[in-house]
Amino acid sequence: MFNLGTGELVIIFLILLLLFGGKRLPGLARGFGKSLREFRGALEETKDQINNSEDSDKN
């Protein structure tokens, strides 16, 4: 997706660990995952609405 290698991911993880600390990092990751799931759900819902709109226009 972003074409990141293992070295880049390790560096990003270490920077995040330094910035936020070990105790807050799991909560941040959990929140990021939840927001990503909500975004994908909203995106799918929008696609379904567009497809339903196109189908009703054809009839």
SEFI-548492 format. One line per field, with one value per atom (N, C-alpha, C, CB): residue number from 1; residue in one letter; atom name; x, y, z. Coordinates in nm, 4 decimals, always signed. Glycine has a CB too. Layout:
# residues N
resi	NUM,...
resn	A,...
name	CA,...
x	X,...
y	Y,...
z	Z,...
***
This chain:
# residues 59
resi	1,1,1,1,2,2,2,2,3,3,3,3,4,4,4,4,5,5,5,5,6,6,6,6,7,7,7,7,8,8,8,8,9,9,9,9,10,10,10,10,11,11,11,11,12,12,12,12,13,13,13,13,14,14,14,14,15,15,15,15,16,16,16,16,17,17,17,17,18,18,18,18,19,19,19,19,20,20,20,20,21,21,21,21,22,22,22,22,23,23,23,23,24,24,24,24,25,25,25,25,26,26,26,26,27,27,27,27,28,28,28,28,29,29,29,29,30,30,30,30,31,31,31,31,32,32,32,32,33,33,33,33,34,34,34,34,35,35,35,35,36,36,36,36,37,37,37,37,38,38,38,38,39,39,39,39,40,40,40,40,41,41,41,41,42,42,42,42,43,43,43,43,44,44,44,44,45,45,45,45,46,46,46,46,47,47,47,47,48,48,48,48,49,49,49,49,50,50,50,50,51,51,51,51,52,52,52,52,53,53,53,53,54,54,54,54,55,55,55,55,56,56,56,56,57,57,57,57,58,58,58,58,59,59,59,59
resn	M,M,M,M,F,F,F,F,N,N,N,N,L,L,L,L,G,G,G,G,T,T,T,T,G,G,G,G,E,E,E,E,L,L,L,L,V,V,V,V,I,I,I,I,I,I,I,I,F,F,F,F,L,L,L,L,I,I,I,I,L,L,L,L,L,L,L,L,L,L,L,L,L,L,L,L,F,F,F,F,G,G,G,G,G,G,G,G,K,K,K,K,R,R,R,R,L,L,L,L,P,P,P,P,G,G,G,G,L,L,L,L,A,A,A,A,R,R,R,R,G,G,G,G,F,F,F,F,G,G,G,G,K,K,K,K,S,S,S,S,L,L,L,L,R,R,R,R,E,E,E,E,F,F,F,F,R,R,R,R,G,G,G,G,A,A,A,A,L,L,L,L,E,E,E,E,E,E,E,E,T,T,T,T,K,K,K,K,D,D,D,D,Q,Q,Q,Q,I,I,I,I,N,N,N,N,N,N,N,N,S,S,S,S,E,E,E,E,D,D,D,D,S,S,S,S,D,D,D,D,K,K,K,K,N,N,N,N
name	N,CA,C,CB,N,CA,C,CB,N,CA,C,CB,N,CA,C,CB,N,CA,C,CB,N,CA,C,CB,N,CA,C,CB,N,CA,C,CB,N,CA,C,CB,N,CA,C,CB,N,CA,C,CB,N,CA,C,CB,N,CA,C,CB,N,CA,C,CB,N,CA,C,CB,N,CA,C,CB,N,CA,C,CB,N,CA,C,CB,N,CA,C,CB,N,CA,C,CB,N,CA,C,CB,N,CA,C,CB,N,CA,C,CB,N,CA,C,CB,N,CA,C,CB,N,CA,C,CB,N,CA,C,CB,N,CA,C,CB,N,CA,C,CB,N,CA,C,CB,N,CA,C,CB,N,CA,C,CB,N,CA,C,CB,N,CA,C,CB,N,CA,C,CB,N,CA,C,CB,N,CA,C,CB,N,CA,C,CB,N,CA,C,CB,N,CA,C,CB,N,CA,C,CB,N,CA,C,CB,N,CA,C,CB,N,CA,C,CB,N,CA,C,CB,N,CA,C,CB,N,CA,C,CB,N,CA,C,CB,N,CA,C,CB,N,CA,C,CB,N,CA,C,CB,N,CA,C,CB,N,CA,C,CB,N,CA,C,CB,N,CA,C,CB,N,CA,C,CB,N,CA,C,CB,N,CA,C,CB,N,CA,C,CB
x	+0.0833,+0.0000,+0.0878,-0.0948,+0.1729,+0.2606,+0.4027,+0.2596,+0.4242,+0.5539,+0.6611,+0.5942,+0.6274,+0.7216,+0.7863,+0.6516,+0.9151,+0.9867,+0.9907,+1.1285,+1.0553,+1.0640,+1.1423,+1.1293,+1.2498,+1.3312,+1.2544,+1.4526,+1.1776,+1.0978,+0.9905,+1.0334,+0.9270,+0.8242,+0.8825,+0.7539,+1.0011,+1.0666,+1.0988,+1.1950,+1.1494,+1.1817,+1.0560,+1.2526,+0.9478,+0.8209,+0.7710,+0.7143,+0.7787,+0.7344,+0.8172,+0.7425,+0.9477,+1.0339,+1.0047,+1.1804,+0.9799,+0.9456,+0.8141,+0.9358,+0.7152,+0.5877,+0.6046,+0.4861,+0.6875,+0.7133,+0.7777,+0.8028,+0.8693,+0.9331,+0.8366,+1.0526,+0.7520,+0.6591,+0.5477,+0.5984,+0.4903,+0.3705,+0.3931,+0.2660,+0.5004,+0.5269,+0.4584,+0.4822,+0.5072,+0.4565,+0.3153,+0.5470,+0.2741,+0.1408,+0.0298,+0.1339,+0.0562,-0.0475,-0.0534,-0.0258,+0.0512,+0.0585,-0.0496,+0.1936,-0.0799,-0.1881,-0.3246,-0.1962,-0.3505,-0.4775,-0.4872,-0.4942,-0.3769,-0.3762,-0.3978,-0.2445,-0.3331,-0.3500,-0.4937,-0.2522,-0.5524,-0.6906,-0.7855,-0.7294,-0.7633,-0.8461,-0.8310,-0.8118,-0.7073,-0.6837,-0.7550,-0.5336,-0.7477,-0.8149,-0.9652,-0.7806,-1.0205,-1.1653,-1.2084,-1.2071,-1.1331,-1.1699,-1.1550,-1.0838,-1.0556,-1.0379,-1.1547,-0.9050,-1.2001,-1.3163,-1.4415,-1.3403,-1.4620,-1.5789,-1.5732,-1.5886,-1.4538,-1.4381,-1.4701,-1.2960,-1.4179,-1.4452,-1.5939,-1.3633,-1.6583,-1.8014,-1.8812,-1.8484,-1.8443,-1.9134,-1.8895,-1.8672,-1.7691,-1.7372,-1.8207,-1.5877,-1.8317,-1.9141,-2.0613,-1.8987,-2.1082,-2.2475,-2.2737,-2.2811,-2.1804,-2.1945,-2.1939,-2.0825,-2.1065,-2.1036,-2.2365,-1.9875,-2.2912,-2.4199,-2.5305,-2.4554,-2.5314,-2.6333,-2.6221,-2.6211,-2.5002,-2.4806,-2.5275,-2.3326,-2.4919,-2.5352,-2.6863,-2.4703,-2.7501,-2.8958,-2.9606,-2.9422,-2.9005,-2.9531,-2.9443,-2.8776,-2.8320,-2.8155,-2.9137,-2.6714,-2.9368,-3.0302,-3.1722,-3.0231,-3.2117,-3.3471,-3.3663,-3.3789,-3.2594,-3.2686,-3.2863,-3.1453,-3.2335,-3.2446,-3.3860,-3.1452,-3.4595,-3.5964,-3.6963,-3.6362
y	-0.1186,+0.0000,+0.1249,-0.0002,+0.1394,+0.2555,+0.2196,+0.3143,+0.0937,+0.0455,+0.0659,+0.1161,+0.0317,+0.0422,-0.0920,+0.0932,-0.0885,-0.2106,-0.2303,-0.2073,-0.3374,-0.3705,-0.2645,-0.5077,-0.2172,-0.1155,+0.0126,-0.0845,+0.0567,+0.1783,+0.1603,+0.2189,+0.0430,+0.0175,+0.0153,-0.1144,-0.0405,-0.0442,+0.0973,-0.1296,+0.1795,+0.3180,+0.3942,+0.3892,+0.3774,+0.4439,+0.3970,+0.4162,+0.2665,+0.2142,+0.2717,+0.0619,+0.2810,+0.3356,+0.4832,+0.3178,+0.5584,+0.7001,+0.7129,+0.7716,+0.6313,+0.6350,+0.5942,+0.5438,+0.4970,+0.4525,+0.5638,+0.3280,+0.6363,+0.7478,+0.8632,+0.7970,+0.8910,+1.0037,+0.9771,+1.0363,+0.8585,+0.8324,+0.7404,+0.7741,+0.6673,+0.5770,+0.4430,+0.6396,+0.3441,+0.2085,+0.1890,+0.1151,+0.2709,+0.2520,+0.3067,+0.3185,+0.4133,+0.4743,+0.4178,+0.6218,+0.3528,+0.3032,+0.2003,+0.2429,+0.1022,+0.0081,+0.0765,-0.1017,+0.1744,+0.2473,+0.3269,+0.3401,+0.3874,+0.4619,+0.3694,+0.5378,+0.2535,+0.1576,+0.1062,+0.0396,+0.0816,+0.0353,+0.1413,+0.0001,+0.2666,+0.3758,+0.3946,+0.5044,+0.3806,+0.3919,+0.2808,+0.3884,+0.1593,+0.0463,+0.0639,-0.0822,+0.1145,+0.1360,+0.2429,+0.1771,+0.3518,+0.4575,+0.4096,+0.5824,+0.3251,+0.2704,+0.1792,+0.1932,+0.0966,+0.0100,+0.0924,-0.0853,+0.1995,+0.2852,+0.3537,+0.3903,+0.3972,+0.4623,+0.3660,+0.5167,+0.2432,+0.1430,+0.1094,+0.0152,+0.1005,+0.0727,+0.1841,+0.0532,+0.3078,+0.4214,+0.4246,+0.5532,+0.3886,+0.3846,+0.2786,+0.3571,+0.1602,+0.0536,+0.0949,-0.0771,+0.1600,+0.2047,+0.3064,+0.2663,+0.3963,+0.4956,+0.4288,+0.5998,+0.3305,+0.2575,+0.1863,+0.1557,+0.1247,+0.0558,+0.1534,-0.0174,+0.2712,+0.3714,+0.4176,+0.4912,+0.4362,+0.4784,+0.3694,+0.5125,+0.2437,+0.1330,+0.1187,+0.0024,+0.1344,+0.1250,+0.2394,+0.1254,+0.3580,+0.4724,+0.4497,+0.5997,+0.3939,+0.3663,+0.2589,+0.3227,+0.1581,+0.0517,+0.1047,-0.0619,+0.1950,+0.2481,+0.3436,+0.3193,+0.4100,+0.4976,+0.4187,+0.5849,+0.2984,+0.2157,+0.1620,+0.1001,+0.1477,+0.0920,+0.1944,+0.0267
z	+0.0000,+0.0000,+0.0000,+0.1213,+0.1008,+0.1077,+0.0671,+0.2480,+0.0300,-0.0151,+0.0917,-0.1440,+0.2176,+0.3286,+0.3550,+0.4550,+0.3805,+0.4141,+0.5647,+0.3571,+0.6057,+0.7481,+0.8247,+0.7671,+0.7675,+0.8339,+0.8609,+0.7509,+0.7622,+0.7800,+0.8863,+0.6481,+0.8876,+0.9885,+1.1290,+0.9599,+1.1447,+1.2753,+1.3218,+1.2697,+1.2322,+1.2683,+1.3070,+1.1520,+1.2327,+1.2653,+1.4011,+1.1565,+1.4270,+1.5552,+1.6702,+1.5555,+1.6531,+1.7579,+1.7841,+1.7198,+1.6798,+1.6969,+1.7727,+1.5597,+1.7362,+1.8075,+1.9533,+1.7391,+1.9774,+2.1141,+2.1956,+2.1142,+2.1368,+2.2066,+2.2312,+2.1272,+2.1336,+2.1469,+2.2475,+2.0123,+2.2435,+2.3224,+2.4411,+2.2354,+2.4434,+2.5545,+2.5354,+2.6846,+2.6088,+2.5950,+2.6473,+2.6648,+2.7434,+2.8015,+2.7123,+2.9374,+2.6404,+2.5575,+2.4168,+2.5502,+2.3727,+2.2356,+2.2016,+2.2117,+2.2876,+2.2534,+2.2410,+2.3585,+2.3255,+2.3162,+2.1878,+2.4352,+2.1476,+2.0217,+1.9024,+2.0056,+1.9054,+1.7957,+1.7902,+1.8116,+1.9072,+1.9131,+1.8571,+2.0577,+1.8943,+1.8433,+1.6936,+1.9139,+1.6447,+1.5009,+1.4251,+1.4708,+1.4786,+1.4143,+1.4108,+1.4856,+1.5201,+1.5272,+1.4265,+1.6705,+1.4182,+1.3239,+1.1799,+1.3472,+1.1532,+1.0186,+0.9815,+1.0089,+1.0758,+1.0495,+1.0236,+1.1676,+1.1013,+1.0806,+0.9443,+1.1920,+0.9060,+0.7760,+0.6627,+0.7601,+0.6729,+0.5691,+0.5635,+0.5947,+0.6796,+0.6824,+0.6161,+0.8255,+0.6453,+0.5841,+0.4337,+0.6477,+0.3922,+0.2499,+0.1782,+0.2295,+0.2380,+0.1793,+0.1741,+0.2600,+0.2788,+0.2829,+0.1713,+0.4212,+0.1501,+0.0438,-0.0927,+0.0521,-0.1120,-0.2390,-0.2629,-0.2405,-0.1587,-0.1720,-0.2083,-0.0422,-0.1472,-0.1782,-0.3228,-0.0836,-0.3695,-0.5089,-0.6029,-0.5362,-0.5742,-0.6598,-0.6586,-0.6152,-0.5435,-0.5354,-0.6116,-0.3890,-0.6053,-0.6781,-0.8290,-0.6389,-0.8734,-1.0158,-1.0624,-1.0454,-0.9783,-1.0142,-1.0234,-0.9128,-0.9331,-0.9361,-1.0540,-0.8045,-1.0976,-1.2132,-1.3420,-1.2224,-1.3479,-1.4677,-1.4846,-1.4619,-1.3746,-1.3832,-1.4167,-1.2558
***
